[in-house]
Amino acid sequence: MVGFGHGGETVNAKRQDVEVVRVRGGRLRKGEENRRPMTDGKGRRDNFVERWHPETSSFHMPFGEMTITLDDVACLLHLPVRGDFYTPISVTMEEVVALAAELLGVTYEFAFEETSQQRGEYFTQQWLYECYQRNVNLYGRFDCAARAYMLMLVGCTICTDKSYTRVDAKWLPMFTNLSACHRFSWASVALVCLYDNLNDASNFTTKSLTGYATLLQCWIHEYFPSLGRRAESGLSCDDPGFPRAMRWKYKQGKTKLPEYRPVISSSIPCDIFCII
């Protein structure tokens, strides 16, 4: 489940007063190391972001290349790998309003007001929650309530955007036919979104990783058991009924970002734990 390879090119790697890693393509410029988040969990993730190469969609480690696979997503989140692929298409504000009126059970004016306030093809998570509540408690339109709930769910987890409060309307057509939702390859959706966010975060002009960082954090916990501090939830996640991501819980640490760099730079293949 772990992809290793060779050919990773690291250039201009120097250690002066503070170790500065600068991989091919430019991930971190000298003088910007203090702009990164410094807490334990974020510092760990940012070290991997620095080693991410969009050209190969992999982390360039000292021993080769390593990446997050569909099997990892299925194991950590229990999302189906097999299924239909969904390619979101760009929609105009008028099309979004019409879709919301048809699929979410709201009036055209109410949907138009929301998209106008968001200045684009977006809904806030609060607005979707209110749609869910109205459809359940007032109108009894449970199909519309289910669409609002599922759109809000994916919008605050695997499809989270940079705002963390809004949901892109391009995901709404996925829930047109509720009986077909299980046919999608949701693991592919989660992985593609994570790859896109890693591609954006790997640019030195981006301050931090956005999106569903839980997937990346749990992947690091699984494969790098000696890196940083981990807190176990106590759940028996070896049981097939539990996603392995539930094995971990958030634990605040004090390890700073520069302290992780030499640890990762000196890692060897035997430091990696492979999930069988």
NORVENQUI-V221185 format. One record per residue. SS is DSSP state (2 for helix, 1 for strand, 0 for the rest). Layout:
# NORVENQUI-V221185
ss->{SS:SS}
This chain:
# NORVENQUI-V221185
ss->{0:0:0:0:0:0:0:0:0:1:0:0:0:1:1:0:0:0:1:1:0:0:1:0:0:0:0:0:0:0:0:0:2:2:2:0:0:0:0:2:2:2:2:2:2:2:2:2:2:2:0:1:1:0:0:0:0:1:1:1:1:0:0:1:1:1:0:0:0:2:2:2:2:2:2:2:2:0:0:0:0:0:0:1:0:0:0:0:0:0:0:0:2:2:2:2:2:2:2:2:2:2:2:0:0:0:0:2:2:2:2:2:2:2:2:2:2:2:0:0:0:1:1:1:2:2:2:2:2:2:2:2:2:2:2:2:2:2:2:0:0:2:2:2:2:2:2:2:2:2:2:2:2:2:2:0:0:0:0:0:0:0:0:0:0:1:1:1:2:2:2:2:2:2:2:0:0:2:2:2:2:2:2:1:0:2:2:2:2:2:2:2:2:2:2:2:2:2:2:2:2:0:0:0:0:0:0:0:0:0:0:0:2:2:2:2:2:2:2:2:2:2:2:0:0:0:0:0:0:0:1:1:0:0:0:0:0:0:0:0:0:0:0:2:2:2:2:1:1:0:0:0:0:0:0:0:2:2:2:2:2:2:2:2:2:0:0:0:2:2:2:0:0:0:0:0}
